């Protein structure tokens, strides 16, 4: 922490006279005596220099050494002064002059003075420099510390008010009141460059955040006052740090003034001050001014009026009539001094000033680029990328990840990403929140995996870029002939596209695909699978408007990656007949060989009538019975990557997706077949009915399944049907032993079945006659049926 050593009292002056204010403080090395640590030069705006010898040791004191005045050279005073230790030069800046024969530097108000060890202590350095011609001397006096010097060009005398030496001491940067920036060689003071305010890149840029603030929006009306430079310092020997009244800060080349930070500048509060570069960075001092919130009208004291008009743009739109009556009231008040004519007193408002010292560090373009992306300054990041040749994919990747997936985001962000592997990864892994976006994303990925991309990869012509059809020229293919124009009829267009595909397929040798080409084919197959699953999911959800409302991104993410056989089994276990019917229809090649095994997973308590549409059915083909094939549909035509030639190379060993189904229920393996036979279907009906009765004791469900099979022309089910009818009669109607099972009934002799039925009647005659009429005759009829006897003989 610093501490006060002593105070040097100012020279005599009166209140309000700013000419005695300090324009420069310079420490010089002092070696003449060990008593003093350094020499301090204090220069005020009047052009008066005072030298003090200061001691910072045990004897903290100071002593005036000498005085000097620059008034003979600067009659209007000076504005700034700096010291060059290498050449022992004191560089002074003041108002311009138009005397004939003067050098360019002197005419601009710049002079160099050699520091001497003795009287007169300072001597002006004369050199040829750049000669200038005489110009009319402008009128007006130097107004110290007034913004008018650099806000009203052409109305005030120009001059230099800020200077800064380059790190190597070879160049001097100077800011003029007119807003001009000049670069001078040291020690010759030859001008190396000059840019008027209007010639400086981005001089008229204003902080875009100002438009969002009512208070700051008023500044835009006087925007010319924010254009000039307010401070300058050096970033490197070939770059300067420029600060403007608007708060814009740039690091610019001394040769072109091109902003090295990119297209846009860094924004600070108005009129920041900057330091020289130190340890790869510099400091900037800014001041944020805030007006305290206005008091409510209840807090307003008598005689005070709201100053809301000050925060409104209506000040500039007051009618002439209102101004006229305002002038009359002011005149009446001056004459009469009556309070009724007194102008309203405006309430004072509190102003809060926050001073901030901001550190700006040197960094590599890559580090700055990454920070711009992380802070979501995408335009500036892209500007940096174009300037330094960085990968723009990083910007678009961040924007893509932070935006919802839709047609606009695909066109604005994803389509601008060049890396194919990244784009395909997003198309495969990201699941949008609505059906249309999901479909659009998958279709976009599909476009980049077509035959053109496959051939380009094989020739090494793609450089890993994501390319769309038509973006890469393939030798021996005439795209002018094969690419149909947009206005061509759909039929002709389709024919040309088919011809183009056939020509491209002839160029592909699937047996010699590279690893990258194989990966592209795998991605394409996966994209097609996802599109098929999405179309299936839409069918399951129902009509289009319902699918949009009921679409669940999380469920679809699971469904599209799930084993299709597992999905079918799950729907069967959930008794979701409609969904399973859709799966059989659109994914028949994967599911129909396991149709009977999947149907066996319906809960035994579910009535077979609910899933009767899924049950196999037989019909006569001439004299023989055959199982009616399931009527399948396809979402699309077969793609080239799904052909056998491609599949055998890309995925030669496909995993059996149904393996889990038979691992848990090996007894179902005998029902696995591509083409169902009548014998296997009959076996399945019998087995499944027995399972339903055994596991759930649902005789009615088992009987319903057998009757549905008989209705579907499945033979060999009559005996089991009779047994189930008998069991249903004994259990539900006769109310005999409720623990009786089908297996036990099948093992009984006919006489045992009759005895069991008779024992359940009891001793009531009416009940006996009722049972005899309705059940006993039926039982005898079923017992005699295999022996080709008729129960009518018994009735007679």
C-alpha positions in Angstrom: 0.0 0.0 0.0 1.2 3.5 -0.8 1.6 6.2 1.9 1.8 10.0 1.8 5.3 11.3 2.0 4.7 15.0 1.8 2.5 17.6 0.1 3.8 20.2 -2.4 1.7 23.3 -2.2 0.5 24.8 -5.5 1.5 28.1 -7.0 -0.7 31.1 -6.3 -3.9 31.0 -8.2 -7.5 32.0 -7.7 -10.6 29.8 -7.6 -11.8 28.8 -11.0 -8.5 29.4 -12.7 -7.7 26.0 -14.2 -4.6 27.2 -16.0 -2.6 26.3 -12.8 -3.8 22.7 -13.0 -1.1 20.1 -13.6 -0.7 19.0 -17.2 2.2 16.6 -16.5 4.2 14.9 -13.7 7.6 13.5 -14.6 10.1 11.8 -12.5 13.8 12.0 -13.6 16.7 10.0 -12.3 18.9 12.3 -10.1 22.6 11.4 -9.6 24.2 14.7 -8.7 23.7 14.2 -5.0 23.0 11.1 -2.8 20.8 13.3 -0.7 18.0 13.3 -3.2 16.3 10.2 -4.6 14.8 11.7 -7.8 13.9 14.9 -9.6 10.2 15.7 -10.1 9.0 18.0 -12.9 5.6 19.6 -12.4 4.2 21.3 -15.5 0.9 23.2 -15.5 -1.4 24.2 -18.3 0.1 27.8 -18.3 3.3 26.3 -19.5 5.2 26.8 -16.3 7.6 24.1 -15.2 8.9 23.6 -11.7 11.6 21.2 -10.7 11.7 19.6 -7.2 14.3 17.4 -5.7 12.6 14.8 -3.5 13.9 12.4 -0.9 12.0 9.2 0.0 14.5 7.9 2.6 14.6 8.6 6.3 14.5 12.3 5.6 11.3 12.7 3.6 11.5 16.2 2.1 11.6 18.2 -1.1 13.4 21.2 -2.4 12.6 23.4 -5.4 15.4 23.2 -7.9 14.5 25.5 -10.8 11.7 27.0 -12.9 11.2 27.2 -16.6 8.4 28.6 -18.9 7.3 27.5 -22.3 5.2 30.6 -22.8 7.5 32.0 -25.5 6.8 28.9 -27.6 3.3 28.2 -26.4 1.6 31.6 -25.7 -1.7 29.8 -25.0 -0.1 27.3 -22.6 0.5 23.6 -23.1 -1.8 20.6 -22.9 0.5 17.6 -22.2 4.1 16.6 -21.7 6.0 13.3 -21.5 9.7 12.4 -21.1 11.8 10.2 -23.3 14.6 8.7 -21.1 16.6 7.3 -23.9 17.2 10.6 -25.7 16.6 12.8 -22.5 13.9 14.6 -24.4 10.9 16.4 -23.0 8.1 16.2 -25.5 5.5 18.9 -25.2 2.1 19.2 -26.9 0.1 22.4 -27.3 -2.0 24.4 -29.7 -1.2 24.4 -33.4 0.5 27.4 -35.1 0.6 28.6 -38.7 3.9 30.5 -38.9 5.7 30.3 -42.2 8.7 27.9 -42.4 7.9 25.9 -39.4 8.2 22.1 -39.3 5.2 19.9 -39.5 5.6 18.9 -35.9 5.8 22.5 -34.7 2.8 23.6 -36.7 0.8 20.8 -35.1 1.8 22.0 -31.6 4.5 19.3 -31.0 8.0 20.2 -29.8 11.0 18.4 -28.3 13.3 19.9 -25.5 16.6 18.5 -24.5 17.0 18.2 -20.7 20.2 19.9 -19.6 22.1 19.5 -16.3 22.5 23.2 -15.8 20.9 26.5 -16.8 18.8 27.1 -18.9 18.0 23.4 -18.1 15.8 22.9 -21.3 16.7 23.6 -24.9 14.4 23.2 -27.8 15.7 20.6 -30.4 15.6 22.1 -33.9 15.5 19.9 -36.9 14.4 20.1 -40.5 11.4 17.8 -40.1 8.6 18.1 -42.6 8.1 21.6 -43.9 4.6 23.1 -44.2 3.1 26.0 -46.0 1.4 28.9 -44.4 -2.3 28.7 -43.6 -4.6 31.3 -42.2 -4.5 31.4 -38.5 -7.7 30.3 -36.9 -9.4 32.6 -34.3 -10.3 31.7 -30.8 -8.5 31.0 -27.5 -7.5 27.6 -26.0 -10.1 26.6 -23.6 -8.4 24.4 -21.1 -10.0 21.0 -20.3 -13.0 21.8 -22.5 -14.5 19.1 -24.7 -15.1 21.7 -27.3 -11.6 21.3 -28.5 -12.4 17.9 -29.9 -16.1 18.0 -30.5 -16.6 21.0 -32.8 -14.2 20.6 -35.6 -13.2 23.7 -37.5 -14.6 26.1 -34.8 -11.7 25.9 -32.3 -7.9 26.0 -32.6 -6.6 22.5 -33.0 -3.7 21.1 -31.0 -2.4 18.0 -29.2 -3.8 17.1 -25.8 -2.6 13.5 -25.3 0.7 11.7 -26.2 2.2 8.3 -25.6 5.6 6.8 -26.4 5.9 3.3 -28.0 7.6 0.6 -25.8 10.8 0.8 -27.9 10.8 4.6 -27.8 10.9 4.9 -31.6 7.3 6.2 -32.2 5.1 8.8 -30.6 1.3 8.7 -30.8 -0.6 11.9 -30.4 -4.4 12.8 -30.2 -5.5 16.2 -31.4 -8.5 18.2 -30.3 -10.1 17.7 -33.7 -10.1 13.9 -33.1 -7.1 13.4 -35.4 -4.5 10.7 -34.5 -0.9 11.2 -35.6 2.2 9.0 -35.3 5.7 10.6 -35.1 9.2 9.2 -35.3 11.5 9.9 -32.4 13.7 11.9 -32.2 13.3 13.3 -35.7 9.7 14.2 -35.1 8.9 13.2 -38.7 5.3 12.3 -39.2 4.8 8.6 -39.9 1.0 8.6 -40.2 -2.1 10.8 -39.8 -5.8 9.9 -39.7 -8.5 12.5 -39.4 -11.5 11.5 -37.3 -13.6 10.6 -40.3 -10.7 8.4 -41.7 -10.5 6.3 -38.6 -12.2 2.8 -38.9 -15.3 2.5 -36.6 -15.1 6.1 -35.3 -18.9 6.4 -35.4 -19.7 3.1 -33.7 -21.9 3.5 -30.6 -22.6 1.0 -27.9 -25.5 -1.2 -29.0 -26.6 -1.5 -25.3 -27.5 2.2 -25.3 -30.6 1.6 -27.3 -31.9 -0.6 -24.5 -31.7 2.1 -21.9 -34.0 5.2 -21.8 -31.4 7.2 -20.1 -28.6 6.3 -22.5 -30.7 6.5 -25.6 -30.8 10.3 -25.2 -27.0 10.3 -25.8 -27.5 9.0 -29.3 -29.1 12.4 -30.2 -25.8 14.1 -29.6 -23.8 11.2 -31.0 -21.1 13.3 -32.8 -19.7 14.2 -29.4 -18.9 10.6 -28.7 -16.8 10.1 -31.9 -13.5 11.6 -30.9 -10.5 9.8 -29.3 -10.0 10.5 -25.6 -6.9 8.4 -24.8 -4.1 6.5 -26.5 -1.4 4.1 -25.3 0.7 1.4 -26.8 -0.1 -2.3 -26.9 3.1 -3.2 -28.8 5.7 -1.4 -30.9 3.3 -1.7 -33.9 -0.1 -1.4 -32.2 -1.8 1.3 -30.2 -4.7 1.1 -27.8 -7.3 3.7 -28.7 -10.2 4.8 -26.4 -13.0 7.0 -27.6 -15.6 9.2 -25.8 -18.2 6.6 -26.7 -16.4 4.0 -24.6 -15.1 2.1 -27.6 -11.7 0.5 -27.1 -9.6 -1.0 -29.9 -6.1 -2.4 -30.4 -5.2 -1.0 -33.8 -2.3 -1.3 -36.2 -0.2 1.9 -36.4 0.0 1.3 -40.2 -3.6 0.9 -41.1 -5.6 1.4 -37.8 -7.2 -1.9 -38.4 -8.7 -3.3 -35.3 -6.7 -6.4 -34.3 -9.4 -7.6 -32.0 -11.7 -8.3 -34.9 -14.6 -6.4 -36.5 -16.1 -5.1 -33.2 -14.5 -3.2 -30.4 -14.5 -3.7 -26.6 -17.1 -1.5 -24.9 -16.6 0.5 -21.7 -18.4 3.3 -20.0 -17.9 6.7 -21.9 -14.4 8.2 -22.0 -12.3 5.4 -20.4 -8.6 5.9 -19.6 -6.0 3.3 -20.5 -2.5 2.5 -19.3 0.5 1.1 -21.2 0.9 -2.6 -21.6 2.5 -4.4 -18.7 3.1 -8.2 -18.3 0.9 -8.9 -21.3 -2.1 -6.7 -20.3 -3.2 -3.2 -19.5 -5.7 -1.4 -17.2 -8.7 0.6 -18.1 -10.4 3.1 -15.8 -14.1 3.7 -16.4 -16.8 5.5 -14.6 -20.4 4.4 -14.6 -22.9 7.1 -13.9 -26.4 6.2 -12.6 -29.3 8.4 -11.7 -31.1 7.3 -8.6 -34.8 6.3 -9.0 -37.2 9.2 -8.8 -39.2 9.7 -5.7 -42.9 9.0 -5.9 -45.3 11.9 -6.1 -46.3 11.3 -2.5 -42.8 12.1 -1.4 -42.7 15.3 -3.4 -42.5 18.4 -1.4 -44.7 21.4 -2.0 -43.4 23.6 -4.7 -41.5 20.8 -6.4 -42.7 19.2 -9.6 -41.9 16.0 -11.3 -39.0 16.1 -13.6 -40.3 13.3 -15.7 -40.1 15.5 -18.7 -36.4 15.3 -18.5 -36.5 11.6 -19.1 -38.8 11.9 -22.0 -38.0 12.6 -25.6 -40.9 15.0 -25.7 -38.5 17.9 -24.7 -37.8 18.2 -28.4 -41.4 18.1 -29.4 -42.9 20.9 -27.3 -45.3 22.9 -29.3 -44.7 26.6 -30.1 -47.8 27.5 -28.2 -46.5 25.8 -25.0 -43.2 27.6 -25.3 -44.9 30.9 -25.9 -47.0 30.7 -22.7 -43.9 29.6 -20.8 -42.1 32.7 -21.9 -45.1 34.8 -20.8 -45.1 33.2 -17.4 -41.4 33.8 -17.0 -41.8 37.5 -17.9 -44.7 38.0 -15.5 -42.7 36.4 -12.7 -39.8 38.7 -13.3 -42.1 41.7 -13.2 -44.5 40.8 -10.4 -42.5 38.2 -8.5 -45.8 36.4 -7.8 -45.5 32.8 -6.8 -48.3 31.8 -9.2 -46.1 32.7 -12.1 -43.0 31.1 -10.6 -41.4 28.4 -12.8 -41.7 24.9 -11.3 -38.8 23.8 -9.1 -37.3 20.6 -10.2 -36.5 18.0 -7.7 -32.8 17.2 -7.2 -31.7 13.7 -8.2 -28.9 11.7 -6.8 -26.1 10.7 -9.1 -24.1 7.6 -8.3 -20.7 7.1 -9.8 -19.1 3.7 -9.9 -15.4 3.7 -10.8 -14.0 0.4 -12.1 -10.4 -0.6 -12.9 -10.6 -3.3 -15.5 -7.7 -5.5 -16.5 -7.4 -6.6 -20.1 -4.9 -9.4 -20.6 -2.9 -10.4 -23.7 -4.1 -13.8 -25.0 -3.8 -15.9 -28.1 -6.5 -15.7 -30.8 -7.6 -19.2 -29.8 -8.1 -18.3 -26.2 -9.9 -15.1 -27.0 -12.0 -17.0 -29.5 -13.0 -19.6 -26.9 -13.9 -16.9 -24.4 -16.0 -15.1 -26.9 -17.9 -18.3 -27.6 -18.4 -19.0 -23.9 -19.7 -15.5 -23.3 -22.1 -16.0 -26.3 -20.5 -13.1 -28.3 -21.0 -15.1 -31.5 -20.6 -12.3 -34.0 -17.3 -11.2 -32.5 -16.1 -14.8 -32.3 -16.9 -15.3 -36.0 -15.0 -12.1 -36.8 -12.0 -13.4 -34.9 -12.3 -16.7 -36.7 -12.3 -15.1 -40.1 -9.4 -12.8 -39.2 -7.1 -15.5 -37.8 -8.3 -18.4 -39.8 -9.9 -20.3 -36.9 -12.4 -23.0 -37.1 -15.9 -21.4 -37.3 -17.5 -24.8 -36.5 -17.0 -24.0 -32.8 -19.3 -21.0 -33.0 -22.1 -22.8 -34.9 -21.8 -25.9 -32.7 -22.4 -23.8 -29.6 -25.3 -21.9 -31.2 -26.8 -25.3 -32.4 -26.5 -26.8 -29.0 -28.2 -23.8 -27.3 -31.1 -23.6 -29.8 -34.2 -25.7 -30.3 -34.2 -28.0 -33.3 -36.3 -26.7 -36.2 -35.9 -25.8 -39.8 -34.4 -22.4 -39.0 -31.8 -23.7 -36.6 -30.8 -26.4 -39.1 -30.3 -23.8 -41.8 -28.7 -21.2 -39.6 -26.3 -23.3 -37.6 -26.1 -27.0 -38.4 -25.8 -26.5 -42.2 -22.8 -24.2 -41.6 -20.8 -26.8 -39.6 -18.3 -28.5 -41.8 -17.1 -31.5 -39.8 -19.1 -34.5 -41.1 -18.6 -36.8 -38.0 -19.9 -34.0 -35.7 -23.0 -33.3 -37.8 -23.9 -37.0 -38.2 -23.4 -37.4 -34.4 -25.9 -34.7 -33.8 -28.4 -36.0 -36.3 -28.2 -39.4 -34.7 -28.0 -38.5 -31.0 -30.1 -35.4 -30.6 -33.9 -35.9 -30.2 -36.0 -32.8 -30.8 -39.1 -31.9 -28.9 -41.6 -32.2 -31.7 -42.3 -34.6 -34.6 -41.6 -32.3 -37.5 -38.2 -31.2 -36.1 -37.2 -34.8 -35.5 -38.1 -35.7 -39.0 -36.3 -32.7 -40.5 -33.1 -33.4 -38.5 -33.0 -37.1 -39.6 -33.6 -36.2 -43.2 -30.9 -33.6 -43.2 -28.4 -36.2 -41.9 -29.6 -38.6 -44.6 -28.8 -36.1 -47.3 -25.2 -36.1 -46.2 -24.7 -39.8 -46.4 -25.8 -40.5 -50.0 -23.8 -42.0 -52.8 -22.1 -38.7 -53.7 -20.6 -38.5 -50.2 -19.6 -42.2 -50.3 -17.7 -41.8 -53.6 -16.1 -38.5 -52.4 -14.7 -40.3 -49.3 -13.3 -43.1 -51.4 -11.4 -40.5 -53.6 -10.3 -38.4 -50.6 -12.1 -35.4 -52.0 -14.2 -34.5 -49.1 -11.6 -33.6 -46.4 -14.0 -34.9 -43.7 -16.6 -32.3 -44.6 -20.3 -32.8 -44.4 -21.5 -32.5 -48.0 -24.9 -32.5 -49.6 -25.8 -34.0 -53.0 -24.6 -31.7 -55.8 -21.8 -30.1 -53.8 -19.1 -32.5 -55.0 -18.4 -33.3 -58.7 -18.0 -36.9 -59.5 -16.0 -37.8 -62.6 -17.8 -39.4 -65.5 -21.2 -38.2 -64.2 -22.9 -35.3 -66.1 -25.0 -33.5 -63.4 -26.4 -31.1 -66.0 -28.1 -34.1 -67.7 -29.0 -36.1 -64.6 -30.0 -33.3 -62.2 -33.6 -32.4 -63.0 -34.7 -28.8 -62.8 -37.2 -27.8 -60.2 -39.9 -27.0 -62.7 -39.7 -30.4 -64.4 -42.7 -32.7 -64.1 -42.5 -35.1 -61.1 -42.5 -38.2 -63.2 -39.6 -37.1 -65.3 -37.8 -35.8 -62.3 -38.1 -39.1 -60.5 -36.9 -41.0 -63.6 -33.7 -38.8 -63.8 -33.0 -39.2 -60.1 -33.3 -43.0 -60.5 -31.0 -43.0 -63.5 -28.5 -40.8 -61.6 -28.6 -43.2 -58.6 -27.9 -46.2 -60.9 -25.0 -44.4 -62.5 -23.5 -43.7 -59.1 -24.0 -47.2 -57.9 -22.0 -48.5 -60.8 -19.0 -46.5 -59.5 -19.2 -48.1 -56.0 -17.2 -51.3 -55.2 -18.8 -52.4 -52.0 -16.1 -55.1 -51.5 -13.4 -52.4 -51.3 -15.0 -49.9 -49.0 -12.7 -48.0 -46.6 -13.4 -47.9 -42.9 -14.7 -44.3 -43.3 -17.0 -45.4 -46.0 -18.3 -48.3 -43.9 -18.9 -45.9 -41.1 -20.9 -43.7 -43.4 -23.0 -46.6 -44.5 -23.7 -47.6 -40.9 -24.8 -44.0 -40.1 -27.1 -44.1 -43.1 -28.7 -47.4 -42.0 -29.2 -46.0 -38.5 -30.7 -42.8 -39.8 -33.1 -44.8 -42.0 -34.0 -47.0 -39.0 -34.7 -43.9 -36.9 -36.9 -42.5 -39.7 -38.8 -45.7 -39.9 -39.3 -45.8 -36.1 -40.5 -42.2 -36.2 -43.1 -43.0 -38.8 -44.2 -46.0 -36.8 -44.4 -43.9 -33.7 -46.6 -41.4 -35.5 -48.9 -44.2 -36.6 -49.1 -45.4 -33.0 -49.9 -41.9 -31.8 -52.7 -41.6 -34.3 -53.8 -38.7 -36.6 -51.3 -36.0 -37.3 -52.6 -33.3 -34.9 -52.8 -35.9 -32.1 -49.2 -37.1 -32.8 -47.9 -33.5 -32.4 -49.6 -33.1 -29.1 -48.8 -36.6 -27.7 -45.3 -36.9 -29.0 -42.9 -37.7 -26.2 -39.2 -37.0 -27.0 -37.9 -39.1 -24.1 -40.0 -42.1 -25.1 -39.1 -41.8 -28.8 -35.4 -41.7 -27.8 -35.8 -45.1 -26.1 -38.2 -46.5 -28.7 -36.0 -45.8 -31.7 -32.9 -47.5 -30.2 -34.8 -50.4 -28.7 -34.8 -53.9 -30.0 -37.9 -54.1 -32.2 -38.7 -57.6 -30.9 -38.4 -56.3 -27.4 -40.8 -53.4 -28.2 -43.3 -55.9 -29.7 -43.1 -58.1 -26.6 -43.6 -55.0 -24.4 -46.7 -53.9 -26.2 -48.0 -57.5 -26.0 -47.4 -57.5 -22.2 -49.2 -54.2 -22.0 -52.1 -55.5 -24.1 -51.5 -52.6 -26.6 -53.2 -54.3 -29.5 -53.1 -51.3 -31.8 -49.4 -50.6 -31.4 -48.5 -54.3 -31.9 -50.7 -54.5 -35.0 -48.8 -51.4 -36.4 -45.4 -53.1 -35.6 -46.5 -56.3 -37.4 -47.6 -54.2 -40.4 -44.5 -52.0 -40.8 -41.8 -54.2 -39.3 -43.0 -57.6 -40.5 -39.7 -58.8 -41.7 -38.3 -58.5 -38.2 -41.4 -59.6 -36.2 -43.6 -62.0 -38.1 -41.2 -65.0 -37.7 -41.8 -64.5 -34.0 -45.5 -63.8 -34.2 -46.7 -66.7 -32.2 -44.0 -66.2 -29.5 -45.0 -62.6 -29.2 -48.7 -63.4 -28.9 -47.9 -65.8 -26.1 -46.8 -62.7 -24.1 -50.3 -61.3 -23.8 -51.4 -61.5 -20.2 -53.5 -64.7 -19.6 -56.2 -62.5 -18.0 -56.6 -60.5 -21.2 -59.6 -61.7 -23.3 -58.5 -63.1 -26.6 -61.3 -61.1 -28.2 -59.2 -58.0 -27.6 -56.4 -59.1 -29.7 -58.4 -61.3 -32.1 -57.1 -59.2 -35.1 -53.6 -60.5 -34.4 -54.5 -64.2 -34.3 -53.4 -66.3 -37.2 -56.2 -67.4 -39.6 -56.4 -70.3 -42.2 -58.1 -70.5 -45.5 -58.6 -73.1 -48.2 -56.2 -73.0 -51.1 -57.8 -75.5 -53.4 -58.2 -78.7 -51.3 -55.6 -77.8 -48.7 -55.6 -75.3 -45.8 -52.9 -72.5 -45.6 -52.3 -69.7 -43.1 -53.2 -66.3 -44.5 -50.1 -64.2 -44.6 -50.0 -60.9 -42.7 -50.7 -57.9 -44.9 -47.4 -55.9 -44.6 -46.7 -52.2 -45.6 -43.4 -50.3 -45.9 -42.7 -46.7 -45.0 -40.4 -46.3 -48.0 -38.6 -48.1 -50.8 -35.5 -50.1 -50.0 -32.4 -48.0 -49.9 -29.0 -48.9 -51.5 -27.3 -49.3 -48.2 -29.9 -52.0 -47.2 -29.0 -54.2 -50.2 -27.3 -57.5 -49.6 -24.0 -56.4 -51.2 -23.7 -53.5 -48.8 -25.0 -55.2 -45.7 -22.6 -58.1 -46.1 -19.6 -55.8 -46.1 -20.8 -53.2 -43.5 -22.4 -55.5 -41.0 -21.7 -59.1 -41.9 -22.6 -60.5 -38.5 -25.9 -59.1 -37.4 -26.9 -60.0 -33.9 -30.1 -62.0 -33.5 -32.6 -59.5 -31.9 -35.0 -62.3 -30.9 -32.5 -64.3 -28.9 -33.7 -63.0 -25.5 -37.3 -64.0 -26.4 -36.5 -67.7 -26.6 -33.9 -67.6 -23.9 -36.6 -66.8 -21.3 -39.2 -69.1 -22.9 -37.3 -71.9 -24.8 -40.6 -73.8 -25.2 -41.6 -71.2 -27.7 -38.7 -71.9 -30.0 -40.7 -74.5 -31.9 -43.2 -71.7 -33.0 -40.4 -69.6 -34.7 -40.8 -69.8 -38.5 -40.9 -67.4 -41.4 -43.9 -69.1 -43.0 -46.5 -70.4 -40.5 -48.0 -73.8 -41.1 -51.4 -75.0 -40.2 -50.0 -77.7 -37.9 -47.8 -75.2 -35.9 -50.7 -72.8 -35.6 -53.0 -75.6 -34.3 -50.4 -76.6 -31.9 -50.0 -73.0 -30.7 -53.8 -72.5 -30.1 -53.9 -75.7 -28.1 -50.8 -74.9 -26.1 -51.8 -71.3 -25.4 -55.3 -72.2 -24.3 -53.9 -74.8 -21.9 -51.4 -72.2 -20.6 -54.2 -69.6 -20.0 -56.2 -72.1 -18.0 -53.1 -73.4 -16.1 -51.6 -70.0 -15.1 -54.7 -67.8 -14.7 -57.5 -70.4 -14.2 -59.4 -68.3 -16.7 -61.5 -71.1 -18.4 -63.5 -68.5 -20.3 -60.4 -66.9 -21.8 -59.0 -70.3 -22.8 -62.3 -71.3 -24.3 -62.6 -67.9 -26.2 -59.2 -68.5 -27.8 -60.1 -72.0 -29.0 -63.4 -70.8 -30.4 -61.7 -67.9 -32.2 -59.3 -70.4 -33.6 -62.1 -72.6 -34.9 -63.8 -69.5 -36.4 -60.5 -69.0 -38.3 -60.6 -72.5 -39.8 -57.9 -73.9 -37.6 -58.5 -77.7 -37.4 -58.0 -80.1 -34.4 -59.4 -77.8 -31.7 -62.8 -79.5 -31.2 -61.8 -82.0 -28.5 -60.1 -79.3 -26.4 -63.1 -77.0 -27.0 -65.4 -79.7 -25.6 -63.2 -80.3 -22.6 -63.1 -76.6 -21.9 -66.9 -76.4 -22.2 -67.2 -79.3 -19.7 -64.8 -77.6 -17.3 -66.7 -74.3 -17.7 -70.0 -76.1 -16.9 -68.6 -77.9 -13.8 -66.9 -74.9 -12.4 -69.2 -72.0 -13.3 -72.6 -73.6 -13.6 -72.7 -76.7 -11.6 -70.4 -75.2 -9.0 -68.6 -78.4 -8.3 -64.9 -78.4 -7.1 -63.5 -75.0 -8.1 -60.0 -76.4 -7.9 -60.6 -78.7 -10.8 -58.1 -78.1 -13.6 -58.2 -78.9 -17.3 -55.4 -81.4 -16.9 -57.3 -83.3 -14.2 -60.5 -83.2 -16.3 -58.6 -84.6 -19.4 -57.3 -87.5 -17.3 -60.9 -88.4 -16.1 -63.0 -91.1 -17.7 -66.4 -90.2 -19.0 -68.2 -91.9 -16.1 -66.1 -90.0 -13.6 -67.2 -86.8 -15.2 -70.9 -87.9 -15.0 -70.5 -88.9 -11.4 -68.8 -85.5 -10.6 -71.7 -83.7 -12.2 -74.3 -85.8 -10.4 -72.6 -85.3 -7.0 -72.9 -81.6 -7.4 -76.7 -81.7 -7.8 -77.8 -82.4 -4.2 -81.1 -83.7 -3.1 -83.5 -81.1 -4.5 -85.6 -82.6 -7.2 -86.1 -79.5 -9.2 -82.4 -78.8 -9.3 -81.8 -82.4 -10.4 -84.3 -82.1 -13.2 -82.8 -78.8 -14.3 -79.2 -80.2 -14.3 -80.4 -83.3 -16.1 -82.0 -81.2 -18.8 -79.3 -78.6 -19.4 -76.0 -80.1 -18.5 -76.1 -83.9 -18.3 -77.5 -84.4 -21.8 -74.8 -82.0 -23.1 -72.1 -83.9 -21.3 -73.3 -87.3 -22.7 -73.5 -85.7 -26.2 -69.9 -84.7 -26.0 -68.8 -88.1 -24.6 -70.5 -89.9 -27.4 -69.5 -87.6 -30.2 -66.1 -89.3 -30.8 -67.9 -92.6 -31.2 -70.1 -91.1 -33.9 -73.2 -91.6 -31.7 -76.1 -89.2 -31.4 -77.6 -87.9 -28.2 -81.0 -87.9 -29.8 -81.3 -91.7 -29.2 -80.9 -91.0 -25.5 -83.6 -88.4 -25.5 -86.0 -90.8 -27.3 
